[in-house]
Amino acid sequence: MDRSAGTRRPLSRLVIACLLAMLVGSLRGGAEPPSRSLVLLRQLPVPEARSVPTDIRWASDDSVFVSWDRDGVAELGFDGTKRRALVPNLKTLGGIQHYGQLAVSPRALIVASPNWTVAWRPLKVNPRREFLFQKKEVPHTNDLDIAGDRVLLMGIHKREETFMPRGEVAWLGTLSARLEDFKPVLRDAGGPGAPSFSKCRVHSLGAVRFLGDGSFVVAPGSLDGIHLYNVRGQKVRSWTNAQAGLDTHPDCPKIRDEHKEYISLAGWTRFLNGHHVLDDILPLPQGPGLLVRSWGTDGQARWTLKVLRPEGIEEYAVPAVGRRSMDRLRGDVRNGRIVLLLSASGASWSDDRAHYGAQILLMELPNA
């Protein structure tokens, strides 16, 4: 009696079942979600203003700084109170179009509009509560951070006759020199004009961040690579976008032909939600933490924290869901605690009040 036929049937069923499981997995977005998750400690609403909340930084152990696109920067306590305003609304300050990015050091607070202006002020003021608010024309800011006197900027730092003549996309400068001393730390591999970076620069696809020891990370998003630099500005290590679960955005070089559609809210929504993008970098003691965003077939945004460690990349699910197509995360770290701003900052220029609501999420790594 031939027993092979009887053994082939169950085996073939097993193979078919495995193939179906792989197919279902691919339809759901590929890899299984991380088995570990950040621990959600607290969740509270951001007081609603007349524009979209855009960024967040720790202010003290029980308060944070939050920026709004048009309403300035305020310190918010975890008891729900607004403790003080640090930057006035756009109409009061003048000379800046948006408050898109926020960064803070013990010395200063700095804000930037995606187009044309970076502005900063000291955190400490004299007894008469007077301080000097300084501004500098910066044609484009994709992201920025500050550590002491040093400023790390991704974008275009000055107007030139030849657009990005050597393909520069990231820079280091100092507040003491009023940001007149920017030096490049990263260039687009495409060379002059930075063809990949420049065509996707209208929206935030990457991030930069100083780490606790003064080293820093540059991740352009529109280019391949997450790059770690030492305190002297020398590149010491890189990871590919694929290793971090990010898309390299091959559509960026094609953007010029569809520029008008791309900068519209509908076009930007389609682009954003069709890719795995980097929302922010957290300066964790364990290493840079990448907040990687994806859009599911269920019509919701989800995030994975990818911690880049010397021995490998650790993954943690972020217990947060974005139900608006423009929801993104911004974050900061203090004494092992992670604070995240869940807001529709992808539509920060929108006048739709449905985008104005936001949440502050307090989290920590498991077993931290």
Order of alpha helices (4+ residues) and beta strands (2+ residues): alpha-beta-beta-beta-beta-beta-alpha-beta-beta-beta-beta-beta-beta-beta-alpha-beta-beta-beta-beta-alpha-alpha-beta-beta-beta-beta-beta-beta-beta
